[in-house]
Amino acid sequence: MIDRRSFTLGGTAVGLLAACGAQAQSVAADGFPASAVRITNPFPAGSGPDVVSRWLGEKLGKAWSQPVVIHNRPGSSGFVALQSVKQVPATGHDLFLAAADHMAINPALFKKLPYSPTADFVPVSGLYRTSFLVLVSANGPIRTLPELVAYARSGENKATYGSQAVGSPLHLGGAQIEAAIQARMLHVPFKETSALYQSVANGEITWALGSLGSAGALIQAGRLRVLAVADTQRSAAMPEVPTMAEAGGPAVSVPTWVALFAPAGTPPPVVSRIREAVHAALDTPDLRSKLIGFGFLPAIASGAEVADWIRSDQRHYAALIKQTGATVD
């Protein structure tokens, strides 16, 4: 027989333990960060997301009076970076950047994924959203989007488009455009985005999707021509560039995003403290101006909103990967 007094005391003890745990988490958040914070970046140095992470790190370091170190670990479809963060203590002192590639595309692209986007990580905050530009060589014969469409339709695999990897947003976005214009084009994957855009500029491949962050130098140098933005609205950074529909093509939208994450188990008060600091940084006029100059739209989004992005994009890309037959296994 269970003694009612013992049962009541036991329940009280459990309640006290829970309260103590919550209080300890709150104290941890009040003292956060207690040391340097590291943001692991699965993108190569000098890329758009890498530059943004450094801008953000500078803002956070000043707000927290602690160093914020950016650690680049590119390669292997983000596996190296994500696995390294997955294994660290969940204190909030180790964070990482991830994009739609890592959280929404990889689960449909790889049969065996060494991490779970939802079980192993906690979304902290959105950073930015962006859409891609349709790029061709500035010295080539194609000067408009209808000319690109006509060329692609003129012969099977006559037109070529590039990306940085099979199953990447650039590849799947290109395949989405290919299906929309009812043409058959040859996809050419590259190991590095710099080589990809040099090949487009040199006329070695017909076209590619790209951003100001990745292809801006060649655009500004007059070696790449921007035909349209693959979105339903124009880019704030290049308002003179029409959308695909405005340029005489299909109304195709190829958006992507980058967000900040923490390892699963990071105390919610610590996650909230980080999110507040990130949102404050994104809301500063100078950082907003820098992001917009790159063609990035600041995304002051909560963790729940980022989780919605992941779920929605997982459905979208799973269908697109099935349609294209893209695989890397």
N, C-alpha and C positions, 0 to 999 in steps of 0.2 A: 504494500500500500504506500502511495506517495504522500509524504507529509506536506500538507498545504502550505505550511510556513516555509518549509525548505524550497518548495516549488516557487513561491513568491520571491524569496530571497535570491534564488537562482536566476529568475527572470530579471530581477533588479540588477544583478551582477552583469548579465549580458547587456542590459541597457547602459550600464556604466561603462563597460568596455567599449561599446559602440560610440558612446559620447566622447570617451577619451581618445578613440581613434580619430574621430572627426576633429577634435580639438588639436591633436597632433598634426593633422594635415593642414589645418588652418595656420598653426604656428610655422610649419614648414613653408607655407605660401608667404607668410609675412616676412620671413627671412630670405626669400628667394630673390635673386640667385646668391648663393653663398660662395660661389667661385666662378671661374670662367664658364661660359656657355659655348658649346660647339654645335654648329649647324652643318651637318653632312649634306653634301650636294652631289647628286648623281650625274650632273651635267659637266661638260668640260670647261676648263677655265676660259673666260672670255665670251662664253655663250650668253644669250639673253638672261636665262634664269640665274646664271652664276653672277652676273653683274647686279641683278636685282637683290640677290642674297647678300651681297657685299654692302649695297646701299642700306638694306634693312639692318644688317649687323652693326653698321656704324650708328644708326639711330638707337638700336636697343642697347648697345654698349654705353652710350651717353645716358640713357634713361636709367639704367641699372647700376652704373658706376662699376661695371665688371667687363672684362674683355669678352667679345663675342668673336669666336674664331670660325672661319669658313673652311671646311675640309672637303676638297674635291675628291670624289671617288667614282669617276665615270666608268662606263663599260658594262658588258654583260646584261644589257637591258635593265640596268638599275639594280640587279641582284646583289652586287658587291656592296653597294651603299646601304641598301635596305636591310640586308642580313647583318651588317655591322651594327646598325642602330637597334635592331631587334634584340640583340644580345646584351645591351648595356643596361645598367641600373636605371629604373624608371623614376628619376628624380626631377626631370625637367631640364637638367643641365646638358642633355644630348637631344637635339632636335634634328629634323631633316626636311629637305624639300622633296616633293614628289609631284608628278603631273598626271594627266589623264593616262599617259602611256603606262605608268607603273601601277596605277590603281584600278583602271577600267579596261585597258586593252590587254595587258599581260595575262589576266585570268582566263580570257578566251583564247589567247594565242598559244599559251604553253600548257601542255597536258599535265606537267608536274611543276607547280610553282613553289619555290622554297620559302614562301611567306604568305600570309593571309592579309589582304588589304584591310579587312574589318576586324579580325581577331588579334592581330599583332600590333596594331597601331591605333592611335587616337588622333583624329583630325583636330588641329588647334585653330587654324584660321585660313581662310582664303587669302591669297596674295594678289593675284591678278588673273584676268581672263583676256584672251586675245584671239583674233582670227588671222588666217593666213592670206598672203598676197599671191596672185597668179603671176609668175615671173617667166620671161623669155629673154633671149639675148637682145641687147640694144642694137647690135649690128646685124641682126638676122632679118629675114624677109617678113616675119610675122609682127604686125604692128597693132592688131586689135584682137579682141577675144573672138569675134566671129571668124576671123582669119585662122585662128588657132583651131577652132571647132571644125572649120572646113578642111583644114590640113589633116586633122585627126581622122576625119571621116573618109578621106580620099584613098585610104588603103589600110588593110589590117596590119597593125604593129608598125606602120610607117612613122607615126609620132611616138616619141619616147618621153617618159617623165621620170624624174629621179626622186629619191628619198634617202634618209640616212640609215634606214634599215627596213627589212620586211616586217610588216605589221605596225610600223610607226604611224603617228598621226599624219605625216606627210604622205606615206604610202596609201593609207586607207582613205585619206581625203582625196588623193588623186584618183583612186578607184571609184570613189563616190561621184566625182566629176565625169569620169569615163563612162559610168553607167547612165548618168543624166543626159549626156550628149549622144548616147547610143553609138559609141565608137570603140574600137579595139586598139589599145595602145600598149606598148612594151614598157614594163616597169624596170628601172635600173637602180638597184640599191647601192649606196656608197657607205664606206666606213666612217667618213668624216663629212660634216656639213660644209666645211670650207672647200673640199674637193668637189662636192656636189654643185655648189653655186659657181665655182670656176668653170665647171663643165658646161653649165647652162650659158654662162657669159661667152664661152668660147664656141658655142654652137654645137657642142658634141652631143648634147641631148636637147630635146625640143623645149621642154618647160619643166617647172617645178613649183611647188608651193613653198613659201618662205615668209619670214617675218623681218621687220626692221632690225630686230636684235641679232638675227643670224645672217641676213643678206644685206643689211643697210649700207655697209661700206662699198659694196659693188654697185648698189643702186645710186648712191651719192657720187660714185666715180663715173657714172654714166655708162656702165657696162651691162647692167640689167634693166630691162624695161618692165614696168608694172602695168599689167593689163586690167586688173580688177582686184577687188577684195572679196574673198570667199565668205561673205556674210550678208545678212539682210540689211545692215546699215553700214555707212561709211566709217572709215577709221578716223579718229580724232587727230592722229598724227599726220595723216595724208588725206585731208578732206576733199582734195581735188580728184582722188581716185574713185571711180564708180564701183558700185557693187556689181556682182556678176550679172544680175538681172538688168541693171541699168546699162551695162556694157553690151547688152545684146545676147547674153547667154542664159543658161538655166539659173533659177533662183536657189543655188546651192550654198549652204552654210557649213563651214568647217571650223568650228571654234575649238579651243583647247584652254586649259587652265593650269595654274601652279598653286600649290597650297603648302602650308607648314604642318608637320605632323610630329607627334611624340610617341615613344614606346608605350604599348598598352600597360596599364597599371600606374601610370603617372597620376599623382593625386589630383582630383578635379580642381581643388582650389589653386594649385600650381598652374594647371592648364588655363584656368580663367585669368590668372595674373599675366601669363604670357600673352594670351589672346588680347587682353586690354592694352598691353604695351605695343603689340603689333598693329592693332587698329589705330592707336594714337599716332604711330609712325606713318601709317598709310594715309592718314588724314592731314599730314603736314603739307603745306603748299609746294615745297621744294621737291619732296619725294613724289607727290602726285604728278608734278610737272615732268620729272624725269621719266616716270613710267609711261605717261601719255606720249612723250617724245619718242619712246621705243615702240609705240603702237600698242601698248599694254593698257588695259582698263583696270584700275585699282579695284580689288574685290574685297571689301570689308565684310567678309562673310563669317558666320559662326561655324563651330565644328559640326553642328547639325546640318547646316546648309551644305557644307562640303561633303558630308555623308550622302546627302541627296544627289549632289553632282555625280558621285561615284556610282550610286545605284542606277541613275538614269543613263549614264554613259556606258555602264557595263552592258545594259540591254541593247543600246544602240550599236556598240562595237561588236558584240557577239553576233548580231544579225549581219553586220557588214563583213566580218571575217568569214562567216559561213558563206556569204554571197560570193566573196572573192576567192575563197579557198586558201587564204593566206595561212601559212604554217611555218614554224621554225624547228619543230621536233623531228 
